[in-house]
Amino acid sequence: MFNNCDFLMGQGKSIVIVIPAELPAAETFTVSVCEKSIRFRAGRDQIAEIPYRNKEVFKRLSFAHEVGLVEFPKDQPFPDCITNVAYIEVRKTIQ
């Protein structure tokens, strides 16, 4: 559905994920994070997996229960609000 995302970081541990797409209809959204990638699910369906290496993003997401999502489809104006909320699931990498 999309292959990148951006992060807006505020004061303290606040963070919002900006997605370059409109999310499909779903009752719940889940963001699964580990130190190397982030996965997005709409309901039970995985809609994206994106590699990233940002320790600060991982740290902030790891301490939260939910995260705001801003849907920002191509050729659309940037929204003036958080458009959805996702639950956060932290995954550990087994070495």
Gaussian input, Z-matrix of N, CA and C with variables (Angstrom, degrees):
# hf/3-21g

backbone

0 1
 N
 C     1     B1
 C     2     B2     1     A1
 N     3     B3     2     A2     1     D1
 C     4     B4     3     A3     2     D2
 C     5     B5     4     A4     3     D3
 N     6     B6     5     A5     4     D4
 C     7     B7     6     A6     5     D5
 C     8     B8     7     A7     6     D6
 N     9     B9     8     A8     7     D7
 C    10    B10     9     A9     8     D8
 C    11    B11    10    A10     9     D9
 N    12    B12    11    A11    10    D10
 C    13    B13    12    A12    11    D11
 C    14    B14    13    A13    12    D12
 N    15    B15    14    A14    13    D13
 C    16    B16    15    A15    14    D14
 C    17    B17    16    A16    15    D15
 N    18    B18    17    A17    16    D16
 C    19    B19    18    A18    17    D17
 C    20    B20    19    A19    18    D18
 N    21    B21    20    A20    19    D19
 C    22    B22    21    A21    20    D20
 C    23    B23    22    A22    21    D21
 N    24    B24    23    A23    22    D22
 C    25    B25    24    A24    23    D23
 C    26    B26    25    A25    24    D24
 N    27    B27    26    A26    25    D25
 C    28    B28    27    A27    26    D26
 C    29    B29    28    A28    27    D27
 N    30    B30    29    A29    28    D28
 C    31    B31    30    A30    29    D29
 C    32    B32    31    A31    30    D30
 N    33    B33    32    A32    31    D31
 C    34    B34    33    A33    32    D32
 C    35    B35    34    A34    33    D33
 N    36    B36    35    A35    34    D34
 C    37    B37    36    A36    35    D35
 C    38    B38    37    A37    36    D36
 N    39    B39    38    A38    37    D37
 C    40    B40    39    A39    38    D38
 C    41    B41    40    A40    39    D39
 N    42    B42    41    A41    40    D40
 C    43    B43    42    A42    41    D41
 C    44    B44    43    A43    42    D42
 N    45    B45    44    A44    43    D43
 C    46    B46    45    A45    44    D44
 C    47    B47    46    A46    45    D45
 N    48    B48    47    A47    46    D46
 C    49    B49    48    A48    47    D47
 C    50    B50    49    A49    48    D48
 N    51    B51    50    A50    49    D49
 C    52    B52    51    A51    50    D50
 C    53    B53    52    A52    51    D51
 N    54    B54    53    A53    52    D52
 C    55    B55    54    A54    53    D53
 C    56    B56    55    A55    54    D54
 N    57    B57    56    A56    55    D55
 C    58    B58    57    A57    56    D56
 C    59    B59    58    A58    57    D57
 N    60    B60    59    A59    58    D58
 C    61    B61    60    A60    59    D59
 C    62    B62    61    A61    60    D60
 N    63    B63    62    A62    61    D61
 C    64    B64    63    A63    62    D62
 C    65    B65    64    A64    63    D63
 N    66    B66    65    A65    64    D64
 C    67    B67    66    A66    65    D65
 C    68    B68    67    A67    66    D66
 N    69    B69    68    A68    67    D67
 C    70    B70    69    A69    68    D68
 C    71    B71    70    A70    69    D69
 N    72    B72    71    A71    70    D70
 C    73    B73    72    A72    71    D71
 C    74    B74    73    A73    72    D72
 N    75    B75    74    A74    73    D73
 C    76    B76    75    A75    74    D74
 C    77    B77    76    A76    75    D75
 N    78    B78    77    A77    76    D76
 C    79    B79    78    A78    77    D77
 C    80    B80    79    A79    78    D78
 N    81    B81    80    A80    79    D79
 C    82    B82    81    A81    80    D80
 C    83    B83    82    A82    81    D81
 N    84    B84    83    A83    82    D82
 C    85    B85    84    A84    83    D83
 C    86    B86    85    A85    84    D84
 N    87    B87    86    A86    85    D85
 C    88    B88    87    A87    86    D86
 C    89    B89    88    A88    87    D87
 N    90    B90    89    A89    88    D88
 C    91    B91    90    A90    89    D89
 C    92    B92    91    A91    90    D90
 N    93    B93    92    A92    91    D91
 C    94    B94    93    A93    92    D92
 C    95    B95    94    A94    93    D93
 N    96    B96    95    A95    94    D94
 C    97    B97    96    A96    95    D95
 C    98    B98    97    A97    96    D96
 N    99    B99    98    A98    97    D97
 C   100   B100    99    A99    98    D98
 C   101   B101   100   A100    99    D99
 N   102   B102   101   A101   100   D100
 C   103   B103   102   A102   101   D101
 C   104   B104   103   A103   102   D102
 N   105   B105   104   A104   103   D103
 C   106   B106   105   A105   104   D104
 C   107   B107   106   A106   105   D105
 N   108   B108   107   A107   106   D106
 C   109   B109   108   A108   107   D107
 C   110   B110   109   A109   108   D108
 N   111   B111   110   A110   109   D109
 C   112   B112   111   A111   110   D110
 C   113   B113   112   A112   111   D111
 N   114   B114   113   A113   112   D112
 C   115   B115   114   A114   113   D113
 C   116   B116   115   A115   114   D114
 N   117   B117   116   A116   115   D115
 C   118   B118   117   A117   116   D116
 C   119   B119   118   A118   117   D117
 N   120   B120   119   A119   118   D118
 C   121   B121   120   A120   119   D119
 C   122   B122   121   A121   120   D120
 N   123   B123   122   A122   121   D121
 C   124   B124   123   A123   122   D122
 C   125   B125   124   A124   123   D123
 N   126   B126   125   A125   124   D124
 C   127   B127   126   A126   125   D125
 C   128   B128   127   A127   126   D126
 N   129   B129   128   A128   127   D127
 C   130   B130   129   A129   128   D128
 C   131   B131   130   A130   129   D129
 N   132   B132   131   A131   130   D130
 C   133   B133   132   A132   131   D131
 C   134   B134   133   A133   132   D132
 N   135   B135   134   A134   133   D133
 C   136   B136   135   A135   134   D134
 C   137   B137   136   A136   135   D135
 N   138   B138   137   A137   136   D136
 C   139   B139   138   A138   137   D137
 C   140   B140   139   A139   138   D138
 N   141   B141   140   A140   139   D139
 C   142   B142   141   A141   140   D140
 C   143   B143   142   A142   141   D141
 N   144   B144   143   A143   142   D142
 C   145   B145   144   A144   143   D143
 C   146   B146   145   A145   144   D144
 N   147   B147   146   A146   145   D145
 C   148   B148   147   A147   146   D146
 C   149   B149   148   A148   147   D147
 N   150   B150   149   A149   148   D148
 C   151   B151   150   A150   149   D149
 C   152   B152   151   A151   150   D150
 N   153   B153   152   A152   151   D151
 C   154   B154   153   A153   152   D152
 C   155   B155   154   A154   153   D153
 N   156   B156   155   A155   154   D154
 C   157   B157   156   A156   155   D155
 C   158   B158   157   A157   156   D156
 N   159   B159   158   A158   157   D157
 C   160   B160   159   A159   158   D158
 C   161   B161   160   A160   159   D159
 N   162   B162   161   A161   160   D160
 C   163   B163   162   A162   161   D161
 C   164   B164   163   A163   162   D162
 N   165   B165   164   A164   163   D163
 C   166   B166   165   A165   164   D164
 C   167   B167   166   A166   165   D165
 N   168   B168   167   A167   166   D166
 C   169   B169   168   A168   167   D167
 C   170   B170   169   A169   168   D168
 N   171   B171   170   A170   169   D169
 C   172   B172   171   A171   170   D170
 C   173   B173   172   A172   171   D171
 N   174   B174   173   A173   172   D172
 C   175   B175   174   A174   173   D173
 C   176   B176   175   A175   174   D174
 N   177   B177   176   A176   175   D175
 C   178   B178   177   A177   176   D176
 C   179   B179   178   A178   177   D177
 N   180   B180   179   A179   178   D178
 C   181   B181   180   A180   179   D179
 C   182   B182   181   A181   180   D180
 N   183   B183   182   A182   181   D181
 C   184   B184   183   A183   182   D182
 C   185   B185   184   A184   183   D183
 N   186   B186   185   A185   184   D184
 C   187   B187   186   A186   185   D185
 C   188   B188   187   A187   186   D186
 N   189   B189   188   A188   187   D187
 C   190   B190   189   A189   188   D188
 C   191   B191   190   A190   189   D189
 N   192   B192   191   A191   190   D190
 C   193   B193   192   A192   191   D191
 C   194   B194   193   A193   192   D192
 N   195   B195   194   A194   193   D193
 C   196   B196   195   A195   194   D194
 C   197   B197   196   A196   195   D195
 N   198   B198   197   A197   196   D196
 C   199   B199   198   A198   197   D197
 C   200   B200   199   A199   198   D198
 N   201   B201   200   A200   199   D199
 C   202   B202   201   A201   200   D200
 C   203   B203   202   A202   201   D201
 N   204   B204   203   A203   202   D202
 C   205   B205   204   A204   203   D203
 C   206   B206   205   A205   204   D204
 N   207   B207   206   A206   205   D205
 C   208   B208   207   A207   206   D206
 C   209   B209   208   A208   207   D207
 N   210   B210   209   A209   208   D208
 C   211   B211   210   A210   209   D209
 C   212   B212   211   A211   210   D210
 N   213   B213   212   A212   211   D211
 C   214   B214   213   A213   212   D212
 C   215   B215   214   A214   213   D213
 N   216   B216   215   A215   214   D214
 C   217   B217   216   A216   215   D215
 C   218   B218   217   A217   216   D216
 N   219   B219   218   A218   217   D217
 C   220   B220   219   A219   218   D218
 C   221   B221   220   A220   219   D219
 N   222   B222   221   A221   220   D220
 C   223   B223   222   A222   221   D221
 C   224   B224   223   A223   222   D222
 N   225   B225   224   A224   223   D223
 C   226   B226   225   A225   224   D224
 C   227   B227   226   A226   225   D225
 N   228   B228   227   A227   226   D226
 C   229   B229   228   A228   227   D227
 C   230   B230   229   A229   228   D228
 N   231   B231   230   A230   229   D229
 C   232   B232   231   A231   230   D230
 C   233   B233   232   A232   231   D231
 N   234   B234   233   A233   232   D232
 C   235   B235   234   A234   233   D233
 C   236   B236   235   A235   234   D234
 N   237   B237   236   A236   235   D235
 C   238   B238   237   A237   236   D236
 C   239   B239   238   A238   237   D237
 N   240   B240   239   A239   238   D238
 C   241   B241   240   A240   239   D239
 C   242   B242   241   A241   240   D240
 N   243   B243   242   A242   241   D241
 C   244   B244   243   A243   242   D242
 C   245   B245   244   A244   243   D243
 N   246   B246   245   A245   244   D244
 C   247   B247   246   A246   245   D245
 C   248   B248   247   A247   246   D246
 N   249   B249   248   A248   247   D247
 C   250   B250   249   A249   248   D248
 C   251   B251   250   A250   249   D249
 N   252   B252   251   A251   250   D250
 C   253   B253   252   A252   251   D251
 C   254   B254   253   A253   252   D252
 N   255   B255   254   A254   253   D253
 C   256   B256   255   A255   254   D254
 C   257   B257   256   A256   255   D255
 N   258   B258   257   A257   256   D256
 C   259   B259   258   A258   257   D257
 C   260   B260   259   A259   258   D258
 N   261   B261   260   A260   259   D259
 C   262   B262   261   A261   260   D260
 C   263   B263   262   A262   261   D261
 N   264   B264   263   A263   262   D262
 C   265   B265   264   A264   263   D263
 C   266   B266   265   A265   264   D264
 N   267   B267   266   A266   265   D265
 C   268   B268   267   A267   266   D266
 C   269   B269   268   A268   267   D267
 N   270   B270   269   A269   268   D268
 C   271   B271   270   A270   269   D269
 C   272   B272   271   A271   270   D270
 N   273   B273   272   A272   271   D271
 C   274   B274   273   A273   272   D272
 C   275   B275   274   A274   273   D273
 N   276   B276   275   A275   274   D274
 C   277   B277   276   A276   275   D275
 C   278   B278   277   A277   276   D276
 N   279   B279   278   A278   277   D277
 C   280   B280   279   A279   278   D278
 C   281   B281   280   A280   279   D279
 N   282   B282   281   A281   280   D280
 C   283   B283   282   A282   281   D281
 C   284   B284   283   A283   282   D282

   B1=1.4491
   B2=1.5342
   B3=1.3434
   B4=1.4592
   B5=1.5182
   B6=1.3286
   B7=1.4653
   B8=1.5185
   B9=1.3233
   B10=1.4633
   B11=1.5198
   B12=1.3098
   B13=1.4565
   B14=1.5241
   B15=1.3154
   B16=1.4527
   B17=1.5257
   B18=1.3135
   B19=1.4580
   B20=1.5218
   B21=1.3280
   B22=1.4558
   B23=1.5198
   B24=1.3278
   B25=1.4589
   B26=1.5176
   B27=1.3166
   B28=1.4515
   B29=1.5133
   B30=1.3028
   B31=1.4576
   B32=1.5237
   B33=1.3126
   B34=1.4646
   B35=1.5139
   B36=1.3153
   B37=1.4618
   B38=1.5308
   B39=1.3308
   B40=1.4627
   B41=1.5223
   B42=1.3362
   B43=1.4606
   B44=1.5238
   B45=1.3253
   B46=1.4577
   B47=1.5191
   B48=1.3312
   B49=1.4611
   B50=1.5262
   B51=1.3322
   B52=1.4635
   B53=1.5307
   B54=1.3284
   B55=1.4627
   B56=1.5288
   B57=1.3461
   B58=1.4621
   B59=1.5339
   B60=1.3332
   B61=1.4638
   B62=1.5207
   B63=1.3176
   B64=1.4585
   B65=1.5223
   B66=1.3204
   B67=1.4667
   B68=1.5171
   B69=1.3329
   B70=1.4643
   B71=1.5271
   B72=1.3011
   B73=1.4604
   B74=1.5267
   B75=1.3298
   B76=1.4651
   B77=1.5183
   B78=1.3262
   B79=1.4606
   B80=1.5131
   B81=1.3394
   B82=1.4617
   B83=1.5188
   B84=1.3082
   B85=1.4600
   B86=1.5150
   B87=1.3333
   B88=1.4549
   B89=1.5189
   B90=1.3256
   B91=1.4573
   B92=1.5257
   B93=1.3371
   B94=1.4620
   B95=1.5202
   B96=1.3215
   B97=1.4634
   B98=1.5256
   B99=1.3105
   B100=1.4551
   B101=1.5234
   B102=1.3039
   B103=1.4673
   B104=1.5188
   B105=1.3271
   B106=1.4652
   B107=1.5131
   B108=1.3347
   B109=1.4639
   B110=1.5198
   B111=1.3116
   B112=1.4521
   B113=1.5300
   B114=1.3231
   B115=1.4656
   B116=1.5188
   B117=1.3090
   B118=1.4580
   B119=1.5249
   B120=1.3370
   B121=1.4582
   B122=1.5203
   B123=1.3178
   B124=1.4612
   B125=1.5189
   B126=1.3244
   B127=1.4612
   B128=1.5145
   B129=1.3178
   B130=1.4749
   B131=1.5244
   B132=1.3283
   B133=1.4608
   B134=1.5212
   B135=1.3356
   B136=1.4567
   B137=1.5241
   B138=1.3358
   B139=1.4630
   B140=1.5241
   B141=1.3299
   B142=1.4691
   B143=1.5217
   B144=1.3372
   B145=1.4589
   B146=1.5217
   B147=1.3189
   B148=1.4601
   B149=1.5220
   B150=1.3295
   B151=1.4649
   B152=1.5250
   B153=1.3126
   B154=1.4697
   B155=1.5129
   B156=1.3035
   B157=1.4707
   B158=1.5170
   B159=1.3039
   B160=1.4541
   B161=1.5279
   B162=1.3120
   B163=1.4685
   B164=1.5238
   B165=1.3219
   B166=1.4614
   B167=1.5335
   B168=1.3279
   B169=1.4714
   B170=1.5204
   B171=1.3258
   B172=1.4610
   B173=1.5259
   B174=1.3239
   B175=1.4615
   B176=1.5322
   B177=1.3217
   B178=1.4703
   B179=1.5278
   B180=1.3232
   B181=1.4643
   B182=1.5243
   B183=1.3170
   B184=1.4652
   B185=1.5198
   B186=1.3185
   B187=1.4620
   B188=1.5253
   B189=1.3281
   B190=1.4637
   B191=1.5271
   B192=1.3074
   B193=1.4607
   B194=1.5232
   B195=1.3332
   B196=1.4514
   B197=1.5210
   B198=1.3315
   B199=1.4559
   B200=1.5285
   B201=1.3240
   B202=1.4494
   B203=1.5132
   B204=1.3241
   B205=1.4598
   B206=1.5221
   B207=1.3212
   B208=1.4520
   B209=1.5203
   B210=1.3252
   B211=1.4580
   B212=1.5247
   B213=1.3226
   B214=1.4617
   B215=1.5333
   B216=1.3509
   B217=1.4640
   B218=1.5326
   B219=1.3255
   B220=1.4581
   B221=1.5340
   B222=1.3089
   B223=1.4673
   B224=1.5282
   B225=1.3222
   B226=1.4632
   B227=1.5290
   B228=1.3194
   B229=1.4654
   B230=1.5296
   B231=1.3222
   B232=1.4667
   B233=1.5254
   B234=1.3360
   B235=1.4638
   B236=1.5275
   B237=1.3097
   B238=1.4616
   B239=1.5264
   B240=1.3490
   B241=1.4702
   B242=1.5292
   B243=1.3163
   B244=1.4615
   B245=1.5189
   B246=1.3240
   B247=1.4632
   B248=1.5241
   B249=1.3279
   B250=1.4595
   B251=1.5189
   B252=1.3182
   B253=1.4620
   B254=1.5231
   B255=1.3299
   B256=1.4716
   B257=1.5198
   B258=1.3207
   B259=1.4575
   B260=1.5276
   B261=1.3258
   B262=1.4638
   B263=1.5157
   B264=1.3165
   B265=1.4605
   B266=1.5264
   B267=1.3259
   B268=1.4718
   B269=1.5165
   B270=1.3380
   B271=1.4598
   B272=1.5158
   B273=1.3086
   B274=1.4619
   B275=1.5153
   B276=1.3260
   B277=1.4524
   B278=1.5212
   B279=1.3165
   B280=1.4708
   B281=1.5106
   B282=1.3195
   B283=1.4626
   B284=1.4903
   A1=111.05
   A2=116.59
   A3=122.01
   A4=107.88
   A5=116.87
   A6=119.11
   A7=113.70
   A8=116.94
   A9=120.82
   A10=109.11
   A11=115.16
   A12=121.47
   A13=107.56
   A14=115.82
   A15=121.29
   A16=108.74
   A17=115.32
   A18=120.79
   A19=109.33
   A20=115.87
   A21=121.63
   A22=106.67
   A23=116.45
   A24=120.03
   A25=109.25
   A26=114.64
   A27=121.08
   A28=110.88
   A29=115.23
   A30=120.21
   A31=110.26
   A32=114.29
   A33=119.45
   A34=110.46
   A35=115.94
   A36=120.82
   A37=112.20
   A38=117.96
   A39=120.14
   A40=111.73
   A41=114.95
   A42=121.83
   A43=109.03
   A44=115.89
   A45=124.04
   A46=106.68
   A47=116.94
   A48=121.24
   A49=108.96
   A50=116.09
   A51=122.20
   A52=107.52
   A53=115.32
   A54=122.31
   A55=108.68
   A56=117.78
   A57=120.40
   A58=112.77
   A59=116.64
   A60=120.91
   A61=108.79
   A62=115.40
   A63=121.35
   A64=106.74
   A65=117.19
   A66=120.91
   A67=110.89
   A68=117.07
   A69=119.82
   A70=110.03
   A71=116.24
   A72=120.47
   A73=109.10
   A74=116.40
   A75=121.71
   A76=108.49
   A77=115.86
   A78=119.92
   A79=111.28
   A80=116.78
   A81=121.12
   A82=110.16
   A83=114.42
   A84=122.37
   A85=107.19
   A86=115.85
   A87=121.58
   A88=108.89
   A89=115.32
   A90=122.64
   A91=105.99
   A92=116.95
   A93=122.41
   A94=107.79
   A95=116.42
   A96=119.88
   A97=111.60
   A98=114.95
   A99=122.52
   A100=105.31
   A101=117.69
   A102=119.97
   A103=113.26
   A104=118.19
   A105=121.00
   A106=115.32
   A107=118.28
   A108=119.61
   A109=111.57
   A110=114.03
   A111=121.93
   A112=107.16
   A113=116.51
   A114=122.61
   A115=108.74
   A116=115.20
   A117=121.75
   A118=108.59
   A119=116.17
   A120=121.42
   A121=109.58
   A122=114.45
   A123=122.41
   A124=105.29
   A125=116.49
   A126=119.25
   A127=108.33
   A128=117.62
   A129=121.51
   A130=112.88
   A131=117.26
   A132=121.37
   A133=111.93
   A134=116.15
   A135=119.49
   A136=108.10
   A137=116.28
   A138=119.74
   A139=112.61
   A140=117.68
   A141=119.86
   A142=109.75
   A143=114.87
   A144=122.02
   A145=106.72
   A146=115.38
   A147=121.09
   A148=109.66
   A149=117.86
   A150=119.56
   A151=109.99
   A152=116.65
   A153=121.40
   A154=108.32
   A155=116.25
   A156=122.35
   A157=108.07
   A158=115.63
   A159=120.20
   A160=107.47
   A161=115.97
   A162=120.58
   A163=112.10
   A164=117.61
   A165=120.38
   A166=110.69
   A167=117.47
   A168=120.94
   A169=109.72
   A170=117.29
   A171=120.79
   A172=110.94
   A173=116.95
   A174=121.49
   A175=111.03
   A176=116.60
   A177=119.54
   A178=111.47
   A179=117.02
   A180=119.35
   A181=111.55
   A182=117.36
   A183=121.53
   A184=112.70
   A185=117.64
   A186=121.13
   A187=113.17
   A188=117.86
   A189=121.14
   A190=110.89
   A191=116.10
   A192=121.88
   A193=110.85
   A194=115.09
   A195=122.03
   A196=109.29
   A197=115.66
   A198=120.68
   A199=108.28
   A200=115.60
   A201=120.52
   A202=110.67
   A203=115.81
   A204=122.27
   A205=108.65
   A206=116.42
   A207=122.01
   A208=106.97
   A209=116.25
   A210=121.42
   A211=108.06
   A212=115.87
   A213=121.73
   A214=109.33
   A215=116.96
   A216=119.93
   A217=111.78
   A218=115.19
   A219=121.67
   A220=110.36
   A221=115.24
   A222=123.59
   A223=113.72
   A224=117.48
   A225=121.69
   A226=109.18
   A227=118.21
   A228=118.53
   A229=110.13
   A230=115.29
   A231=119.45
   A232=108.86
   A233=118.54
   A234=121.37
   A235=111.72
   A236=115.03
   A237=119.70
   A238=112.17
   A239=116.40
   A240=119.86
   A241=109.88
   A242=115.86
   A243=122.25
   A244=106.35
   A245=117.63
   A246=120.51
   A247=114.05
   A248=118.05
   A249=122.31
   A250=109.53
   A251=115.79
   A252=122.21
   A253=107.33
   A254=116.44
   A255=121.11
   A256=109.75
   A257=115.06
   A258=120.53
   A259=107.98
   A260=116.52
   A261=120.55
   A262=109.52
   A263=114.62
   A264=123.19
   A265=106.11
   A266=117.47
   A267=121.25
   A268=108.34
   A269=115.63
   A270=121.92
   A271=108.09
   A272=116.12
   A273=120.89
   A274=108.59
   A275=115.55
   A276=121.66
   A277=108.88
   A278=116.65
   A279=121.23
   A280=107.50
   A281=115.62
   A282=119.73
   A283=112.33
   D1=-41.70
   D2=173.75
   D3=-152.39
   D4=157.06
   D5=-175.60
   D6=-125.93
   D7=13.70
   D8=173.16
   D9=-154.87
   D10=166.71
   D11=174.89
   D12=-157.02
   D13=165.32
   D14=177.52
   D15=-124.84
   D16=164.46
   D17=-178.11
   D18=-126.76
   D19=132.34
   D20=172.63
   D21=-104.84
   D22=121.47
   D23=-178.21
   D24=-112.76
   D25=130.44
   D26=179.10
   D27=-105.79
   D28=-162.79
   D29=179.85
   D30=-68.78
   D31=155.89
   D32=179.76
   D33=66.17
   D34=-128.86
   D35=-177.84
   D36=-108.78
   D37=15.08
   D38=-176.15
   D39=-71.86
   D40=145.11
   D41=-179.65
   D42=-156.43
   D43=145.66
   D44=175.90
   D45=-133.25
   D46=142.16
   D47=178.19
   D48=-102.36
   D49=129.53
   D50=177.74
   D51=-102.92
   D52=122.74
   D53=-176.18
   D54=-111.57
   D55=129.76
   D56=-177.92
   D57=-83.18
   D58=49.75
   D59=-177.28
   D60=-164.29
   D61=167.57
   D62=170.62
   D63=-96.49
   D64=128.10
   D65=-177.38
   D66=-73.66
   D67=148.66
   D68=175.68
   D69=-69.32
   D70=161.00
   D71=177.05
   D72=-65.58
   D73=132.97
   D74=177.95
   D75=-160.55
   D76=152.68
   D77=176.57
   D78=-72.07
   D79=-37.04
   D80=179.91
   D81=-138.00
   D82=153.66
   D83=173.25
   D84=-122.60
   D85=144.09
   D86=179.18
   D87=-131.87
   D88=137.32
   D89=174.33
   D90=-114.52
   D91=117.22
   D92=177.38
   D93=-102.12
   D94=124.77
   D95=-176.70
   D96=-121.64
   D97=143.40
   D98=166.38
   D99=-136.60
   D100=-178.40
   D101=-175.66
   D102=-68.49
   D103=-16.05
   D104=-174.92
   D105=-113.50
   D106=-19.98
   D107=-177.51
   D108=-153.06
   D109=166.91
   D110=177.09
   D111=-133.48
   D112=132.49
   D113=-179.59
   D114=-116.04
   D115=143.26
   D116=179.05
   D117=-118.36
   D118=132.92
   D119=175.89
   D120=-125.27
   D121=139.63
   D122=170.43
   D123=-109.34
   D124=110.41
   D125=-170.89
   D126=63.54
   D127=-124.40
   D128=178.34
   D129=-96.64
   D130=-5.83
   D131=-175.08
   D132=-90.40
   D133=126.42
   D134=174.00
   D135=-74.61
   D136=128.81
   D137=-177.62
   D138=-112.21
   D139=-14.64
   D140=177.86
   D141=-166.46
   D142=150.28
   D143=169.70
   D144=-138.57
   D145=125.47
   D146=-173.08
   D147=-127.63
   D148=124.95
   D149=174.53
   D150=-73.81
   D151=144.70
   D152=174.80
   D153=-156.99
   D154=158.86
   D155=178.30
   D156=-139.16
   D157=81.37
   D158=179.36
   D159=-139.17
   D160=103.09
   D161=-175.53
   D162=-61.55
   D163=-34.43
   D164=-179.41
   D165=-68.35
   D166=-41.12
   D167=176.34
   D168=-61.39
   D169=-47.99
   D170=179.79
   D171=-59.28
   D172=-44.72
   D173=-179.58
   D174=-60.56
   D175=-47.26
   D176=-178.41
   D177=-65.62
   D178=-43.42
   D179=179.32
   D180=-67.20
   D181=-33.97
   D182=-179.17
   D183=-64.99
   D184=-28.41
   D185=-177.66
   D186=-91.66
   D187=-5.42
   D188=-177.90
   D189=-102.61
   D190=159.24
   D191=175.40
   D192=-99.27
   D193=-29.10
   D194=179.23
   D195=-138.91
   D196=159.10
   D197=178.45
   D198=-138.62
   D199=142.04
   D200=175.15
   D201=-76.61
   D202=142.12
   D203=176.94
   D204=-117.62
   D205=136.14
   D206=175.10
   D207=-115.54
   D208=115.54
   D209=178.13
   D210=-85.08
   D211=122.76
   D212=-175.27
   D213=-133.64
   D214=73.35
   D215=-179.03
   D216=-62.87
   D217=152.35
   D218=179.10
   D219=-56.11
   D220=142.32
   D221=178.21
   D222=66.14
   D223=18.99
   D224=175.93
   D225=-114.20
   D226=152.60
   D227=175.64
   D228=-69.09
   D229=150.87
   D230=178.71
   D231=-65.02
   D232=128.90
   D233=-178.82
   D234=-63.77
   D235=154.32
   D236=179.83
   D237=-98.01
   D238=14.92
   D239=-179.86
   D240=-156.59
   D241=167.74
   D242=171.95
   D243=-72.29
   D244=128.77
   D245=-174.13
   D246=-95.89
   D247=-16.33
   D248=177.77
   D249=-157.98
   D250=168.96
   D251=177.33
   D252=-130.92
   D253=140.58
   D254=178.81
   D255=-123.92
   D256=145.93
   D257=171.06
   D258=-73.92
   D259=152.10
   D260=179.62
   D261=-110.63
   D262=134.44
   D263=176.85
   D264=-123.73
   D265=124.23
   D266=-178.65
   D267=-98.86
   D268=127.57
   D269=179.20
   D270=-108.88
   D271=140.23
   D272=176.43
   D273=-100.13
   D274=140.51
   D275=177.50
   D276=-87.92
   D277=124.39
   D278=177.97
   D279=-91.86
   D280=127.74
   D281=-177.46
   D282=-100.99

